[in-house]
Amino acid sequence: MALPVTTRQRKQEIRALAHANRNAQADKDAASRAILEKLIALPEYAAARTVMCYVGVQNEVRTRDLLLYAIGEGKRVVVPYCAGDVLELFHLEGMDELAPGVFKLLEPKAELRGLPGKRVSPEELDLVMVPGVAFDRRGGRLGHGKGYYDKLLARVRPETLLVGVAFEC
């Protein structure tokens, strides 16, 4: 007799499959460029003054070009960083403000986080690029299971556009 699969087990199975598919994704650089071109073509992106973008690592969609592009366009670019069990937000003005941090992710340098004008509230965001391990067809997101983004997204304005970003695989 097979025991029923729990929601937690099913999420772990989906994560494992999504990670394997993402690892096997061919030409991640070209696929990332195509994804980011679609993002910047959105009218909501053009209208957004404050844009939050994660800093892609390992096999995620590469976002560094978007960070530089948006900064060059004069947008207020915001990146998240881990502070305990929550994500805090940092106004990024250049890639030299980042260094490896929690989980070896590029994050704002600790000595810059408290500087005037660097802290950003989730309510200030006009558009949020949301990473995901997997998304369903309705936009439901499966992350890494720590709840960082769930807590952050609960605090953005209702009209803030959330854009799920992942390879199609």
C-alpha distance (Angstrom), angle and dihedral (degrees) to the residues before:
residue distance angle dihedral
M1 . . .
A2 3.80 . .
L3 3.77 117.3 .
P4 3.81 116.4 -126.9
V5 3.79 115.5 -96.8
T6 3.79 112.4 -113.8
T7 3.80 123.4 -135.8
R8 3.80 89.4 -111.3
Q9 3.82 91.7 53.1
R10 3.80 91.4 47.2
K11 3.82 91.0 51.1
Q12 3.80 89.7 50.3
E13 3.81 90.0 51.5
I14 3.81 92.0 49.4
R15 3.82 91.5 47.2
A16 3.82 91.2 51.0
L17 3.81 92.1 49.2
A18 3.82 92.7 45.0
H19 3.81 91.6 49.4
A20 3.80 91.4 49.2
N21 3.81 90.9 49.1
R22 3.80 91.8 46.8
N23 3.81 91.1 49.2
A24 3.81 88.9 52.6
Q25 3.83 93.6 46.3
A26 3.80 108.2 127.5
D27 3.82 119.5 -128.6
K28 3.78 98.9 -1.0
D29 3.81 90.8 -175.1
A30 3.81 94.1 59.0
A31 3.81 92.3 41.3
S32 3.80 89.8 50.0
R33 3.82 91.9 50.8
A34 3.81 90.4 51.8
I35 3.82 91.7 49.9
L36 3.81 93.0 47.9
E37 3.81 92.4 46.9
K38 3.81 88.5 56.6
L39 3.79 89.9 49.3
I40 3.80 95.5 51.6
A41 3.83 90.2 46.1
L42 3.82 90.4 63.0
P43 3.81 113.2 107.1
E44 3.82 87.4 -138.0
Y45 3.80 89.5 59.2
A46 3.80 91.0 50.6
A47 3.82 89.9 50.4
A48 3.81 95.4 44.1
R49 3.78 116.6 104.5
T50 3.82 97.1 -178.0
V51 3.81 116.3 40.7
M52 3.79 126.1 -177.4
C53 3.78 116.0 -151.2
Y54 3.77 127.5 174.2
V55 3.80 118.6 -133.6
G56 3.81 105.1 -114.3
V57 3.80 119.7 -130.4
Q58 3.78 137.6 -175.7
N59 3.80 109.4 -18.3
E60 3.82 98.1 -7.3
V61 3.78 123.8 112.3
R62 3.80 106.1 -72.0
T63 3.81 107.7 -113.0
R64 3.80 104.8 168.9
D65 3.81 93.7 96.0
L66 3.80 89.1 53.1
L67 3.80 91.2 51.0
L68 3.80 90.8 54.2
Y69 3.81 92.9 42.2
A70 3.81 93.8 50.9
I71 3.81 92.2 46.3
G72 3.81 88.6 50.3
E73 3.81 89.9 51.5
G74 3.78 90.0 56.4
K75 3.78 95.9 -109.6
R76 3.77 119.2 147.4
V77 3.80 99.5 -112.9
V78 3.78 118.3 -156.7
V79 3.81 127.2 -168.9
P80 3.80 127.4 -169.6
Y81 3.78 127.0 -125.7
C82 3.79 133.5 -176.6
A83 3.79 118.0 -103.0
G84 3.78 107.9 173.9
D85 3.79 106.8 -55.1
V86 3.82 96.9 -20.6
L87 3.78 137.4 70.1
E88 3.77 115.9 -116.9
L89 3.79 122.2 -163.1
F90 3.80 129.3 -124.6
H91 3.81 130.6 -167.9
L92 3.81 103.1 -126.0
E93 3.79 118.6 -153.9
G94 3.81 99.6 167.0
M95 3.78 141.7 4.6
D96 3.82 89.5 -114.2
E97 3.83 87.1 73.1
L98 3.84 90.2 69.4
A99 3.80 131.4 84.5
P100 3.85 134.5 164.6
G101 3.80 111.2 -77.0
V102 3.82 139.0 153.2
F103 3.82 112.7 3.8
K104 3.88 85.8 6.4
L105 3.82 89.2 -78.2
L106 3.78 119.1 147.4
E107 3.79 106.0 -103.5
P108 3.79 136.6 166.3
K109 3.78 111.4 -74.9
A110 3.81 109.5 -96.7
E111 3.80 93.3 -124.5
L112 3.83 91.1 57.8
R113 3.80 99.4 48.6
G114 3.80 96.7 84.7
L115 3.79 97.3 44.0
P116 3.83 117.6 119.8
G117 3.78 112.6 -85.5
K118 3.80 95.0 13.6
R119 3.81 100.5 96.1
V120 3.78 114.9 79.8
S121 3.79 129.5 -168.9
P122 3.84 119.7 -134.5
E123 3.80 88.2 -124.2
E124 3.83 89.0 66.0
L125 3.82 94.4 61.7
D126 3.81 119.4 107.8
L127 3.82 96.8 -179.3
V128 3.79 130.2 16.4
M129 3.79 123.7 -161.5
V130 3.80 102.9 -149.0
P131 3.80 120.0 -159.8
G132 3.76 119.8 -148.7
V133 3.76 139.7 -179.2
A134 3.81 85.8 -141.6
F135 3.79 139.5 -10.2
D136 3.77 129.7 -157.6
R137 3.81 122.6 -135.0
R138 3.81 91.5 -94.1
G139 3.80 93.0 54.4
G140 3.79 96.7 -99.1
R141 3.80 107.9 155.8
L142 3.79 131.3 -140.3
G143 3.78 111.7 -164.7
H144 3.77 131.7 173.3
G145 3.81 92.5 -69.4
K146 3.79 100.8 -108.0
G147 3.84 95.2 105.2
Y148 3.82 96.3 -130.9
Y149 3.80 95.1 133.1
D150 3.81 94.0 38.7
K151 3.82 89.7 59.4
L152 3.80 92.8 44.9
L153 3.81 96.1 46.6
A154 3.81 91.1 50.7
R155 3.83 86.8 65.7
V156 3.83 101.5 50.6
R157 3.82 121.7 99.8
P158 3.83 114.2 -89.8
E159 3.82 91.0 -116.8
T160 3.81 94.0 52.6
L161 3.80 108.9 116.3
L162 3.80 113.0 -124.0
V163 3.80 113.0 -157.5
G164 3.80 116.1 -166.0
V165 3.78 111.0 -144.5
A166 3.80 124.3 -162.1
F167 3.77 140.9 121.8
E168 3.79 113.0 -87.6
C169 3.81 90.5 -117.5
